[in-house]
Amino acid sequence: MAQQRGSEATDQRRRRQLVRAVVASAVGTSIEWYDFFLYGFAAGTIFAELFFPTSDPTTGLLLALGTYFGGFAARPIGAAIFGHYGDRIGRKATLIITLLTMGVATALVGLVPTYEQIGIWGGILLTLLRLLQGISVGGEWGGSVLLATEWGRTRGGRRGFLGSWPQFGVPVGLVLGYLALEVFQPLHPYWGWRIPFLLSIVMAAIGLYIRLGILETPVFEKVVRENRVERVPVRLVIARNWREIVLSALLRTGQQAPFYIFTVFILTYATTTLGFERSDVYSYVIAAGLVSLVTVPFWGYVSDLVGRRRLYMIGAALMVVWSFVYWPLLDTRVPALVFLAIVLAAPIHDIQYGPQATFIAESFTGRLRYSGASLGYQLASVTAGGPAPLIAVWLYATYGSSLSIAIYMAICAAISVVAAWALKDRSQQDYAVEYDEARPAASQ
């Protein structure tokens, strides 16, 4: 009887920690992505004029988006650095460091003098801080996903649903970032846009308070208890799981490239090419973000029912089709149809994004999971997410037609279909048992 009560008490403590871990993951990633997206939105609208003024507007925009891309280029570096420590000292401690790094870097962006004040040094400082943002995000994602999923049941269960909550932070950050610029930028041409960046310090403090109350995950504690911590986990995971790392990066191509076109390039395209007011476009993208607040966890839940790989392939295939629907709707210049295109892009994109975190994390064994998942996820930032707005600007400037961008998006989505098919589905495999010690689960 006493043993049964002890077991029930342990289960209750685990459930409480699971709830706290999911909340901490969602709140932490929301803050990180608020910071990261805020820069992207500003780069696509106001940074070209403030920090990179040129006689050619396209050149100024490309320079501003170039600093934006720098954050993506730094993300694999952050994945390697924080992945190493996440697999050596634990998920919790590493996540505290990433949150503080992002909060300080973003707040400092709000203090950078413009080109008019210190010349090109403003752009240089902006680029360096963007690199710090990228390094932080590179380490944040993997730890947040593991914090949520490694507190859940180790076999089957709701792992896809749990892993969708760190992804939930993306639409939250998206909405908050857009709203912050929409509210504060009009207040003053010089300091209005700075307020959302400075507020990052307050948000980071809130996130830090929440994360300090979370215990280390049972999966990592088991690795420590069994003396299985690797000395150089990044090197080992590259040597033995390079295939999973590459496939994880390719898996994200058809999700990440369209996403940054839907959320960053659209600001420039809708305001300059289509002639819409910036405030209207902000409102449309905010509405899409609000839809994702529901559809991201929904598709994560569905992946627990039908399997991660199957759902992901469906989502990527739909993105191929949507690429050729999205642009004709935009090019009608009819407000209702433009709104429809921007909002419908969210649930279609989320079919991939909802189950993506768990699908990738499950591909790596526990003692190498932070390093492997982070590297695979963040490599796509260099090949897909970061270049996407730049490629879209170049394609439209070169061919003068949105069809070229649609073809680019469709190719990216087709790559994801193939990658998802090639990546093993470990939905039913025990998450806590090292994969090289367990009997391999049948591929689904």
C-alpha positions in Angstrom: 0.0 0.0 0.0 2.8 2.4 1.0 4.6 1.5 -2.2 1.5 2.3 -4.3 1.1 5.7 -2.5 4.7 6.4 -3.2 4.3 5.5 -6.9 1.2 7.8 -7.1 3.1 10.6 -5.5 5.9 10.2 -8.0 3.5 10.2 -10.9 1.9 13.4 -9.6 5.3 15.1 -9.2 6.1 14.1 -12.8 2.8 15.4 -14.1 3.4 18.7 -12.3 6.9 19.0 -13.8 5.6 18.1 -17.2 3.1 21.0 -17.1 5.8 23.3 -15.9 8.3 22.1 -18.5 5.8 22.6 -21.3 4.9 26.1 -20.1 8.6 27.0 -19.7 9.3 25.7 -23.2 6.4 27.6 -24.7 7.2 30.9 -22.9 10.9 30.7 -23.5 10.6 30.0 -27.2 8.0 32.8 -27.5 10.4 35.3 -26.0 13.3 34.0 -28.2 11.2 34.2 -31.4 9.8 37.5 -30.5 13.3 38.8 -30.4 14.4 37.0 -33.6 11.3 38.0 -35.6 11.3 41.6 -34.4 14.7 42.1 -36.1 13.4 40.4 -39.3 10.3 42.6 -39.5 12.4 45.8 -38.9 15.0 44.6 -41.4 12.2 44.2 -44.0 10.7 47.6 -43.4 12.8 50.3 -41.7 16.5 49.2 -41.2 17.4 49.8 -44.9 16.6 53.5 -44.5 18.1 53.9 -41.0 21.3 51.9 -41.3 21.9 51.2 -45.0 20.8 54.2 -47.0 21.6 54.0 -50.8 20.3 55.6 -54.0 18.9 52.2 -55.0 16.1 51.0 -52.7 16.6 47.3 -53.7 20.2 47.5 -52.8 19.4 49.0 -49.4 16.8 46.3 -48.8 19.2 43.5 -49.7 21.9 44.9 -47.3 19.3 45.1 -44.5 18.2 41.5 -45.2 21.8 40.5 -45.5 22.3 41.3 -41.8 19.0 39.4 -41.2 20.6 36.4 -42.9 23.6 36.7 -40.6 21.4 35.6 -37.8 20.6 32.4 -39.7 24.2 31.8 -40.6 25.0 31.9 -36.9 22.3 29.5 -35.8 24.3 26.3 -36.6 27.2 27.7 -34.6 24.9 28.1 -31.7 23.5 24.6 -32.3 27.1 23.2 -32.0 28.1 25.3 -29.0 24.9 24.8 -26.9 24.2 21.3 -28.2 27.6 20.3 -26.7 26.8 21.8 -23.3 23.1 20.6 -23.4 24.3 17.0 -23.8 27.0 17.5 -21.2 25.7 19.7 -18.4 22.0 19.4 -19.0 19.0 21.0 -20.8 18.0 23.4 -18.0 21.3 25.2 -17.5 21.9 25.5 -21.2 18.5 27.1 -21.8 19.0 29.7 -19.1 22.2 30.8 -20.9 20.5 31.0 -24.3 17.6 33.1 -22.9 20.0 35.6 -21.3 22.1 35.9 -24.4 19.1 36.6 -26.6 17.6 39.1 -24.2 20.8 41.2 -23.9 21.5 41.1 -27.6 18.0 42.2 -28.6 17.9 45.0 -26.0 21.3 46.3 -27.4 19.8 46.5 -30.9 17.5 49.1 -29.5 20.5 51.2 -28.5 22.5 51.1 -31.8 23.0 54.6 -33.4 21.8 55.0 -37.0 23.9 55.7 -40.1 23.2 59.4 -39.8 24.9 59.4 -36.4 27.9 57.1 -36.7 27.9 56.0 -40.4 28.6 52.4 -41.4 29.5 51.5 -37.8 25.8 51.4 -37.0 25.3 48.6 -39.6 28.3 46.8 -38.3 27.1 46.8 -34.7 23.7 45.7 -35.9 25.2 42.8 -37.7 27.3 41.7 -34.7 24.2 41.7 -32.5 22.2 39.8 -35.1 24.9 37.1 -35.0 24.5 36.9 -31.2 20.8 36.5 -31.7 21.4 33.7 -34.2 23.8 31.9 -31.8 21.2 32.1 -29.1 18.3 30.8 -31.2 20.6 28.0 -32.4 20.9 26.7 -28.9 17.4 27.5 -27.7 15.2 25.4 -29.9 16.8 22.0 -29.2 16.7 22.5 -25.4 13.1 23.7 -25.4 11.9 20.7 -27.4 13.8 18.2 -25.1 12.6 20.0 -22.0 9.0 19.4 -23.1 9.2 15.9 -24.7 11.6 14.3 -22.2 9.3 15.0 -19.3 6.5 13.1 -21.1 6.0 9.3 -21.4 9.0 7.7 -23.0 7.1 5.4 -25.4 4.4 6.7 -27.7 2.0 8.8 -25.8 1.5 12.5 -26.6 5.1 13.2 -27.6 4.1 14.9 -30.9 1.6 17.1 -29.0 4.2 18.0 -26.3 6.8 18.8 -28.9 4.5 21.2 -30.7 4.5 23.6 -27.7 8.0 24.9 -28.3 6.8 25.4 -31.9 3.8 27.2 -30.5 6.3 29.9 -29.4 6.9 30.8 -33.1 3.4 32.2 -33.8 3.4 33.9 -30.4 6.7 35.6 -31.1 5.4 36.4 -34.6 2.3 38.1 -33.3 4.1 39.9 -30.5 6.8 41.1 -32.8 4.4 42.5 -35.4 2.1 44.1 -32.7 5.1 45.7 -31.0 6.3 47.4 -34.2 2.7 48.3 -35.1 2.1 50.0 -31.7 5.5 51.7 -31.0 7.0 52.5 -34.4 4.5 55.3 -35.2 5.2 57.1 -31.9 8.4 58.6 -33.1 10.6 58.2 -36.3 13.8 57.9 -34.3 13.0 56.1 -31.0 9.6 54.5 -31.6 11.0 51.3 -33.2 13.6 51.0 -30.4 11.0 50.4 -27.6 10.1 46.8 -28.7 13.8 45.8 -28.7 14.4 47.3 -25.2 11.3 45.5 -23.8 13.2 42.3 -24.5 15.1 42.6 -21.2 11.8 42.6 -19.3 10.5 39.5 -21.2 13.9 37.7 -20.7 13.6 38.3 -16.9 10.1 36.7 -16.9 11.3 33.7 -18.9 14.3 33.3 -16.6 12.1 33.2 -13.5 10.0 30.5 -15.1 12.9 28.4 -16.2 14.7 28.5 -12.8 11.7 26.6 -11.4 12.1 23.6 -13.7 14.0 20.4 -12.8 16.4 18.6 -15.2 14.6 16.1 -17.5 14.4 12.4 -16.4 16.1 11.3 -19.7 19.2 13.4 -19.1 19.3 12.4 -15.5 19.3 8.7 -16.6 22.2 9.4 -19.0 24.2 11.0 -16.1 23.2 8.2 -13.6 24.4 5.5 -16.1 27.6 7.5 -16.7 26.8 7.8 -20.4 27.6 11.5 -20.9 29.8 11.8 -24.0 33.0 13.9 -23.8 32.4 15.5 -27.3 28.8 14.8 -28.2 28.8 17.1 -31.3 31.7 15.2 -32.9 30.2 11.8 -32.1 26.7 12.6 -33.4 28.2 14.0 -36.7 30.2 10.8 -37.1 27.4 8.3 -36.4 24.2 10.2 -37.3 25.3 12.4 -40.2 22.5 11.0 -42.3 19.8 12.0 -39.8 21.4 15.5 -39.5 21.3 16.0 -43.3 17.8 14.6 -43.6 16.5 16.8 -40.8 17.9 19.9 -42.5 16.4 18.8 -45.9 13.1 18.0 -44.0 12.8 21.6 -43.0 13.4 23.1 -46.5 9.8 23.0 -47.6 8.6 24.5 -44.3 11.2 27.1 -43.5 11.8 28.7 -46.9 8.0 29.3 -47.5 7.6 30.5 -43.8 10.1 33.4 -44.1 8.6 34.3 -47.5 5.1 34.3 -45.8 6.2 36.4 -42.9 9.2 38.6 -44.0 9.3 39.0 -47.8 5.5 39.6 -47.8 6.0 42.8 -46.0 8.1 44.3 -48.8 6.1 42.6 -51.6 2.7 43.6 -50.4 3.6 47.2 -49.6 5.8 48.1 -52.6 4.6 45.8 -55.4 0.9 45.4 -54.5 0.6 48.9 -53.0 -1.0 47.9 -49.6 -0.6 50.0 -46.5 2.0 48.5 -44.1 -0.5 48.5 -41.2 -2.9 46.4 -43.3 -0.2 43.8 -44.0 0.8 43.7 -40.4 -2.8 43.0 -39.5 -3.1 40.2 -42.0 0.1 38.5 -40.8 -1.0 38.9 -37.2 -4.3 37.1 -38.1 -2.2 34.3 -39.6 -0.2 34.0 -36.5 -3.3 33.8 -34.4 -4.5 30.9 -36.5 -1.2 29.1 -35.9 -1.8 29.3 -32.2 -4.4 26.7 -32.7 -3.1 24.7 -35.7 0.5 24.1 -34.5 -0.5 22.1 -31.4 -3.4 20.6 -33.4 -1.1 19.1 -36.0 1.3 18.0 -33.3 -1.6 16.1 -31.7 -2.6 14.6 -35.0 0.9 13.3 -35.5 0.5 11.1 -32.4 -2.5 9.5 -34.1 -1.3 8.9 -37.7 2.5 9.0 -37.3 5.0 11.8 -37.8 6.4 10.8 -41.2 3.0 10.3 -42.8 1.6 13.6 -41.7 4.7 15.5 -42.6 4.7 14.1 -46.2 1.1 15.2 -46.6 1.9 18.7 -45.4 4.9 19.1 -47.7 3.0 17.8 -50.7 0.2 20.3 -49.9 2.8 23.1 -49.8 3.8 22.2 -53.4 0.3 22.8 -54.5 -0.2 25.9 -52.3 2.8 27.6 -53.8 0.9 28.0 -57.1 -2.3 29.2 -55.3 -0.8 31.7 -52.9 0.8 34.1 -55.4 -2.1 34.3 -57.8 -4.3 35.2 -54.9 -1.9 37.9 -53.8 -1.5 39.3 -57.3 -5.2 40.0 -57.6 -4.6 43.0 -55.2 -8.1 42.4 -53.9 -7.9 42.9 -50.1 -10.1 40.0 -49.2 -8.2 37.6 -51.4 -4.8 38.9 -50.2 -6.0 38.4 -46.6 -7.2 34.9 -47.5 -3.8 34.0 -49.0 -1.8 35.2 -46.0 -4.1 33.6 -43.4 -4.6 30.2 -45.2 -0.8 29.9 -45.5 -0.6 29.4 -41.7 -2.5 26.1 -41.3 -1.0 24.6 -44.4 2.5 25.5 -43.2 1.7 24.1 -39.8 1.0 20.6 -41.0 4.8 20.3 -41.2 5.7 22.6 -38.4 3.5 21.1 -35.7 5.0 17.6 -35.7 8.5 18.7 -36.9 10.2 19.2 -33.5 9.3 15.7 -32.2 10.0 14.1 -35.6 13.6 15.5 -35.6 14.3 15.0 -31.9 13.2 11.3 -32.1 15.8 10.7 -34.7 18.6 11.0 -32.1 19.4 8.9 -29.1 19.2 10.5 -25.6 22.8 11.2 -24.9 23.3 12.9 -28.3 19.8 14.3 -28.8 20.5 18.0 -28.0 23.4 18.2 -30.3 21.9 16.1 -33.2 18.5 17.7 -33.2 19.9 21.2 -32.9 22.4 20.7 -35.8 19.8 19.2 -38.1 17.2 21.8 -37.3 19.6 24.8 -37.6 21.5 23.8 -40.7 18.3 24.5 -42.6 18.6 28.1 -41.5 21.6 28.5 -43.8 20.2 26.6 -46.7 16.5 27.6 -46.6 15.2 30.1 -44.0 17.9 32.7 -44.1 18.3 32.9 -47.9 14.6 32.7 -48.7 13.7 36.4 -48.5 16.9 37.3 -50.3 16.2 34.8 -53.1 12.6 36.0 -53.4 13.8 39.6 -53.8 16.3 38.5 -56.4 13.9 36.3 -58.3 11.3 39.1 -58.5 13.8 41.7 -59.5 15.2 39.4 -62.2 12.1 37.9 -63.7 9.5 40.5 -62.7 7.0 37.7 -61.9 5.8 36.0 -58.7 5.7 32.7 -60.6 9.4 32.4 -60.2 9.0 32.6 -56.4 6.2 30.0 -56.6 8.4 27.6 -58.4 11.2 28.1 -55.9 8.8 27.4 -53.0 7.4 24.3 -54.7 10.9 22.9 -55.3 11.7 23.4 -51.6 8.5 21.6 -50.6 9.3 18.7 -52.9 12.7 18.3 -51.2 10.9 18.0 -47.9 8.6 15.2 -49.2 11.6 13.1 -50.2 13.5 13.8 -46.9 10.4 12.9 -44.8 10.1 9.6 -46.7 13.8 8.8 -46.1 13.8 9.7 -42.3 12.9 6.9 -40.0 9.7 7.3 -38.0 10.4 6.5 -34.4 7.0 7.6 -33.0 6.7 4.3 -31.1 10.3 3.9 -29.9 11.2 4.2 -26.3 12.6 7.8 -25.9 14.6 7.1 -22.7 16.5 4.0 -23.9 19.6 4.6 -25.9 18.9 3.6 -29.5 22.1 1.6 -29.8 20.9 -0.6 -26.9 17.3 -1.0 -27.9 15.8 -3.2 -30.5 15.1 -0.9 -33.5 11.4 0.0 -33.9 9.9 -1.0 -37.2 9.8 1.8 -39.8 6.3 3.1 -40.3 
